[in-house]
Amino acid sequence: MIEFYAYLAGLIDGEGCFLVHKHANKKCSLGYSWQISMTITQNNNAFLQSIINELGYGQLVNSRAHFIAFSSNYLRKLIPKIAPYLRIKKPQAELVMEALSIAKLRIKHINMERTNQRLEEIELELKKLKGVL
């Protein structure tokens, strides 16, 4: 299984995208919520499905681009297994792990102002690492 996680880390380094994003959400008391996720884009659906089958989780999404989406709960399991093998996207993975820890505090309403501020900082840091800013 170690070989699989090393391979997956290489795939994520090339085709993966880590995301921490604030978006409007009328259901939340603050009027927004945070999305923390990771995707792997690849045109070969059978290949993507084989990754999901190996892991036992992930969601195959077929839109203009085909990709696997991993939500927060799955990232908490996956990142520690792939992090030792990441080369390019290790800083993004570390930021996402920090965001996941902060999200747990937000659920408990602990220091909301500071946690929201740090999530915003992480969102910007990820954009800079991707070259978006």
Backbone torsions as a table, in degrees:
resi	resn	phi	psi	omega
1	MET	NA	-29.5	178.0
2	ILE	-59.2	-41.4	179.0
3	GLU	-60.0	-40.2	178.9
4	PHE	-63.3	-44.8	-179.4
5	TYR	-66.7	-34.7	176.0
6	ALA	-65.5	-43.6	177.4
7	TYR	-62.3	-45.2	-179.2
8	LEU	-62.1	-39.4	177.3
9	ALA	-60.7	-42.4	177.3
10	GLY	-62.3	-40.9	177.6
11	LEU	-63.4	-43.0	179.4
12	ILE	-66.3	-40.0	176.1
13	ASP	-55.4	-37.9	-178.0
14	GLY	-90.4	-40.4	-170.9
15	GLU	-122.6	7.1	-176.4
16	GLY	-95.6	159.2	178.2
17	CYS	-143.5	121.1	175.6
18	PHE	-94.0	141.1	-174.6
19	LEU	-137.7	131.5	166.3
20	VAL	-128.6	116.5	-171.0
21	HIS	-142.4	131.4	175.2
22	LYS	-90.1	129.6	179.0
23	HIS	-139.6	154.3	-179.4
24	ALA	-60.8	137.0	178.8
25	ASN	-152.0	104.2	-177.0
26	LYS	-66.6	-19.9	-180.0
27	LYS	-74.1	-21.2	-179.2
28	CYS	-88.5	144.1	-178.2
29	SER	-61.7	-30.5	179.1
30	LEU	-82.2	-11.5	-178.8
31	GLY	87.8	2.3	177.7
32	TYR	-152.2	164.1	174.3
33	SER	-142.3	172.4	-178.1
34	TRP	-110.7	133.3	173.5
35	GLN	-103.3	125.1	176.8
36	ILE	-123.1	116.4	-174.3
37	SER	-154.9	175.5	174.7
38	MET	-143.3	144.5	175.8
39	THR	-128.1	155.3	170.4
40	ILE	-126.0	119.6	-177.9
41	THR	-98.6	137.4	-178.9
42	GLN	-167.0	137.9	-178.3
43	ASN	-77.0	-13.8	-176.7
44	ASN	-93.2	98.7	-178.2
45	ASN	-60.2	-39.1	-179.2
46	ALA	-62.0	-39.9	177.3
47	PHE	-63.5	-47.2	178.5
48	LEU	-59.9	-42.4	179.1
49	GLN	-63.4	-34.5	179.0
50	SER	-65.9	-33.6	176.0
51	ILE	-66.9	-45.1	177.6
52	ILE	-59.8	-43.8	-179.8
53	ASN	-62.3	-40.9	179.8
54	GLU	-65.6	-43.1	-178.7
55	LEU	-76.8	-35.5	-174.7
56	GLY	88.0	7.9	177.2
57	TYR	-159.5	169.5	-175.3
58	GLY	115.9	155.6	-178.5
59	GLN	-121.9	123.9	177.4
60	LEU	-80.6	125.8	-178.9
61	VAL	-118.2	127.9	177.7
62	ASN	-113.1	100.0	173.4
63	SER	-125.3	-144.8	176.5
64	ARG	-58.1	-40.9	174.2
65	ALA	-110.6	148.4	178.3
66	HIS	-96.2	133.4	-178.8
67	PHE	-155.2	163.1	171.6
68	ILE	-101.5	133.9	175.0
69	ALA	-109.7	134.8	176.6
70	PHE	-117.8	122.3	179.6
71	SER	-83.8	176.4	-176.7
72	SER	-51.2	-49.3	-176.4
73	ASN	-60.3	-39.6	179.5
74	TYR	-73.4	-33.9	178.8
75	LEU	-64.6	-33.6	178.2
76	ARG	-60.8	-30.8	177.9
77	LYS	-84.1	-41.4	-169.3
78	LEU	-78.8	-45.5	-173.4
79	ILE	-58.2	-44.8	178.7
80	PRO	-60.1	-26.2	-179.8
81	LYS	-80.7	-29.9	-178.0
82	ILE	-98.9	-21.9	-173.9
83	ALA	-53.2	-41.3	-178.9
84	PRO	-62.4	-19.9	-175.3
85	TYR	-103.3	-10.8	179.8
86	LEU	-69.3	140.4	178.0
87	ARG	-115.2	-51.7	-174.5
88	ILE	-86.5	-43.1	-171.7
89	LYS	-102.3	17.0	177.7
90	LYS	-59.5	-44.0	178.4
91	PRO	-60.2	-38.4	177.6
92	GLN	-65.3	-42.3	179.5
93	ALA	-61.8	-40.9	178.8
94	GLU	-64.7	-40.0	176.8
95	LEU	-64.5	-40.3	178.8
96	VAL	-65.6	-39.7	176.6
97	MET	-62.4	-39.8	176.0
98	GLU	-63.0	-44.1	178.8
99	ALA	-60.9	-38.8	178.1
100	LEU	-63.9	-39.3	177.3
101	SER	-65.1	-42.3	179.0
102	ILE	-64.8	-39.2	-179.7
103	ALA	-60.0	-35.7	176.8
104	LYS	-63.2	-38.2	177.8
105	LEU	-66.6	-38.7	-179.8
106	ARG	-63.3	-38.0	179.4
107	ILE	-59.9	-35.4	-179.9
108	LYS	-87.8	3.7	-179.9
109	HIS	58.1	39.4	178.8
110	ILE	-94.2	119.9	175.1
111	ASN	48.4	57.0	-173.6
112	MET	-57.7	-41.7	-177.8
113	GLU	-62.1	-46.5	-179.5
114	ARG	-67.9	-41.2	-179.0
115	THR	-65.5	-40.6	177.1
116	ASN	-64.4	-40.2	178.3
117	GLN	-61.5	-44.5	-178.8
118	ARG	-67.8	-38.1	177.1
119	LEU	-62.2	-38.8	176.6
120	GLU	-63.6	-40.1	177.5
121	GLU	-63.5	-42.2	178.7
122	ILE	-63.5	-42.6	178.3
123	GLU	-56.8	-44.8	179.2
124	LEU	-67.4	-41.4	179.3
125	GLU	-61.6	-41.3	178.0
126	LEU	-63.0	-42.0	178.7
127	LYS	-62.2	-40.3	178.2
128	LYS	-64.2	-43.7	179.2
129	LEU	-63.3	-30.2	178.1
130	LYS	-82.3	-11.2	-177.8
131	GLY	82.6	17.3	179.9
132	VAL	-79.9	-30.4	178.5
133	LEU	-107.9	NA	NA
